Amino acid sequence: MPIHYQEGALHHFLTSTPIRASAPCRIDMGGTLDIRSFYLPLGHLSPCTVNIALNLRTSVSLQPYETGRIKVSSKGFDSAAFPLDTAPFNHPMGLIFAVASYFRAEGVHVHIDSTSPPRSALGGSSVAAVALVAAFDAACCAIEKRPQMNPSQIARLAHAIEESVAGVPCGTQDQLAAAFGGVNAWYWRYGPDGPFFEQRALAPEMAGMMEKRLLVAYCGIPHESKDVNSRWVRQFLAGDTRDNWASIVTLVHRFEQALRTMNMDEAVAAMNREMALRKEMTPDVLDDIGNKLVTAALETGCGARISGAGAGGCIWALGEPERMRRLRTEWHRIAGARQDARLLDAGIDMRGVMIETGGCTAIPENDEVY
């Protein structure tokens, strides 16, 4: 929505009212199907993505800064400051500058703090964008005396800004997981008014049972999602892999239904077959450590899958508790062979984006029906 406050109003507001927002990252099953290049041609199959929000949250805080300029600081990156109207969107933190540009956020210092490893294939940059959209929107609403955006609107805007500067097609699952939290199946649709999604949430008690059957490991090296996703898009557009993606749609449906009945054997089988299809299309989607982690899961009777587009980042596993205890021991051993590789202390986060304004914390309400 258009920004109507006067130049300098945001800077002035932040001098007296600090704002902070946070959102969870995610692991997923069926990612890539949330990209329009895939879900439009496969629409007759009802493509969906299942994602699981993790309690590894990314926080952003807004503080006043030099008039006319925007500064961004984030662990793992050099701080950068530019005049708002010339801030580069092709910068390592270009997405953050793009969000700031949309909100005309001059005179603002954005601090980003993530509890997940950098570029770990958990959707971190998209999560930061969701939290930042929510933070800027909260400030704008206080200044303009208007209602705040709901989680759906926050996710849609964050996605639109990201896709506008990414240079490649982008899916929407990262933003939705960050905005809503929990465990959800997102069905991708297209109607007379454009793209939309249908949310099918897993009940909190089922998510609690699932949390006891979950492991997440960081491979110790960052991933570059654009490389793998770009190849998947090129293959799909050329018509070379559409049968594989149609099979993946079916496997995600099976996985979703298995979660609803806590049928771990069925969920594990669907995960492992989906992972095999992705590896068939892009053998380097798993690095050396990733291959060992996945192999160990298979040998233990568990399911394992890349998070996001893989090629580094995180691997996650699912299985019955006794098998997962054995797998945890084996994954610790495997991860110990590489510096920075490790198991993450990750659980399921049922909360989505949260906003703290002047010391009061709130969760945006969702009043949309889809």
N, C-alpha and C positions, 0 to 999 in steps of 0.2 A: 504494500500500500504506500502511496506517496508520503514523503516526509515533509511536514509543514512547519517545523520549528525554525526559529531564526538562527542565523549563524552565531556560534558561540554559546547557544543555549545549552547544548549537551555538556560542553566543558564546564559551564557554570553549575549545572545540576550536579555533576560528579564531584565538585569541590565540597559539597555538603552531604551527598548521599552516595556512598560506595555501593556498587552493584557487582554481584558475583552469580554465576550460573554454572551448573555442572550437568553432565549427561553420561550414560554408560556406553561402553563399547560393546561389541557383539562377536559371537561365532555364528556360523551359518551352515545350512544345508540347502543346496540349490541356488546359491548366489550366481549371478550372471543372467539368470532368467528374469531378473528385475530390470534388465536393460531393454528398451523398446525394440532394438534390432532383433531381439529374440522373442519377446512375449507377444509381439504383434503377429508374426507369421505362425506362431505356435498357439495362438489364441483359442483355437478349436479344442485344444487339449487341456485348457484351464491351468496354465503354468502358475506355479507358486514358489515361494521361497520361505523356508522356516529359519527364523533367527532367534538367538538366545542372548539376551542382554546380560552382560557381566558386571560385577561390582568393581570393576576397574574403571573408575570414572575420570573424565577429563573436565577440569574446571577452568573457567575464564573469569578474570576480574577486570573491571574498568576503572581507571583512575584518570584524573585530569593531566594534561600534558601541554606542551608548547602550542600556542594558538596556530591554527592552520596546518598542523602536522599530525601524523598518525605514527605511533611507535608500537612495535610488537616484540615481546620477549617470550621465549619458550625454551625450556630445557632441551639441550641437544642441538640448538640452533644459535647462531649469532643474532643478537638483538638488531633490529633494523628500524629506521625511522625515515619517513619521506613526507614531502608535501602531499596532502590527501589526493589532489587531482593528478599527480604524476606517480603515485605509488604503483609499482610494477606487479601485474597479476601473474607474470611468469617467474616470479621470485619463489624460493623454497617455501615462503609463507604467503604466497600470492593469493590463496583462497581467503586468508584472513583479511588481507588488504581489500579484496573484492567485496567481502561482507561489509567492511567499514565504509567503503565507498558508497555502497547502496544506502547505508543509513546516514551518510554525510557526517561521519564521525571524526571531524577535525578537532584537534586539541585533546586527543584521547590516547592513553597508554593501555594497550591490551596485554595482560599477563596470562599466559597459558601454562597450566600445570597438569600433566597427565600421569596417571598411576600405571599405565601400560607402557611397554617398551616402544620406543620410536619406530614407526613404519613396521609394525608387527602384524599387519594384515587383519587387524581387529576393527578397522574402520575409523582409525584415530583422527584423521584430518576432517572427515565428515562429522564426527562427534564434536570436535572443536567448533566447527561451523554452526552446528545446531545450538550448542551452548551459547555461542556468540550472538547468533540471531535472537535467541531468547533474552539475552542480557540487554542488547541494544533496544529490542522491542519494549522491554520493561521500562527502560529509561525514556524512550519516546512517548510511551503511553502516559507516564507520569507528567511529562512536560506538556503533552497535547491534550491531556484529560480524555483519553479514549480507552476502550477495552483492549486488553492484551490478546495477542494471537493465541489460538489453541494449539495443541501438539501437532495436529495434522497440518495446520498452516505454517507452523515453524519448520516442520520437516520439508514441506513442499518448497518453501522459499530457499532454505539452505541447499536443497538439491538443485534448484534452478540456477542459483548463483554458481554452484560448483560446476555444473555441466557447461555453463556459459564460458568458463575460463579454462576448463580441463583440456580441451582439444580432442577429446575422445568421448564416445557415448558413456554415460554414467547411469548406474542403477540407483534405486531409491531405498534399498533395504537398510543401509547404514544409518541414514537419517531417521527412518521410522523406528528402528531399534533404539536409537538415542532419545528420540522424542517420547516414546511410549514405555520403554522398558519391558520386562517380562519375557515370556516365550510366546511367539506368535507365528502363525502361518499368514503370509501376505499373498493374496491372489491378485494377479496383475490383469487389469481390464483396460478396454478402450471403448468409450461411448461417444454420443453426440457432442458432449462438452469436453472431450479430450481424455487423457489418461487418468485413471483413478485406481484405487486398490480396495480390496476387501480384507478386513482384519478378522482372523479367527484365533482368539487367544486361548492358550492352555490355562486351565484353572490353576490358581496359586498352589493348591495342595499337590497337584500333579507336578508342577514345577519344583516343589520341595522334594518330592521323591526323585525327580530327575537329577537334582543337584548332587545327591549322594552317589550318582553313577557317572560323574563327569570329571574329566581331567583336561587341562590345557597346558601345553608346553611351548616355550619360545625356542626356536631353533638356533638362536644366537646371532643370526644375520638378518638385516632388514630385507624387505621385499620391495618390488616395484610392480604394482598391480597393472599399470598401463601396458607393460610389456606382454604379459600373459593375456590379459583381457583383449588387447588389440589383435593378437593372433586368433583368439577364439572368435572374435567378431569377423575377421577376414575369412576364416575357414567357413563360418556359418553363411556369410553373404555369398561366398563362392558356391555354396550348395554341397560342400564336401562332408559336413559333419551333422547334417540335420537329423539323421536317424539317431545319432548318439544323443543329441539334445532332446529329442522326443522321448527317448528312453529315460533320460534324467528327469524329465517332468513326471513320468510314471513312478520313478523311484522316490521322488520327493513326496508324492501323494502317499506312497506306502509308508514312508518314514513318519509323516504327520499322523496317520492313523495308528501306527504302532506306538507313538508317544501317548496318544489319548487312551490307550488300553495298557500302557506300560509293558508292551510286548517287546522286551529287549532283544530277543533273537531276531525278530523281524526288523527292528530298527537298525541293528548291527549289520544285517545282511544288505539292507538298502544303502546304508552309508558306504560299505566296502565296495559294492558294485558301482556306486556313483563315483567313488574315488578312482576306481580302475578305469572307468570311461574317460575321466579327465586326464589321467596319466597316459592313456592311449593316444589322446589328441595332442597332448603336450608333455612329452616324457620328462622335461626339466621342471615340471611344476613341483616336483619334490627334489630338494637337494640331498646331499649324502646323509645328514642327520635326519632330515624328514623321512627319507626312505627307511632308515633304521627304526624310527619311531612307529611308522605305519606297519612295518613288518612285525615288530614286537606286539602290536595290538592284535594283528591277525592271528599270530601264534598263541595269544592268550584268550582268544575267543571274543575279542572286543571289536568295536567299530572305530575307525580313525579316518579323519578327513582334514584337508587343509582348511584354514580359515581364509575367507575371501578368495583371492586368485592365487595364493600360494607363492612358490618360488622364493622361499624364505619366510620369515614371519612365524606364525603359530600353527601348530597342529593340535586338534582336539580329539578326544576319545570318549566313547560311551560304552557302558556294559554293566553287567550285574556286579554288585559290590565286591564279592569275593574275587572275581576276576580283575576288577579294577585295582584292588589292593596289590595283587601280583604285578599288574602293569605299572603301577606307580613306582615300585621298586626297580623295575627294568628301565623305565623312562629316566629315573634319576641316574642310573648307571650310564645310559646313552648320552644324556645331556652333559654329564661330567667330562666328556671328551672334547668339548668345545667351550672356549671362554665365552661367557655371557649367555650360553644356552642354559635353560633352567625350567622347572615346573613353576607355573604361576599360581599364586594363592587366589584363585578365582572362584566365586560363587555366582549364583543367578541374582540379578538385581531386578526386583519387581517395580522399581520406580523409574520413571523416565526423566526428562529434563526437569531440573529444579532451579528456582531463582531465589536469590537472597537480596533483598533491597532494604538498605538501612537496618540490617540485623534481623529482618523478618523473612522467613523462608516460605515459599509457596510452590505448589505444583500446578501448572496451567491446566485448567479444566477442558475436557474435550466434549463439545456439544454437537459434533457432526455425527451423521449416520452414514455408513458406507457398507 
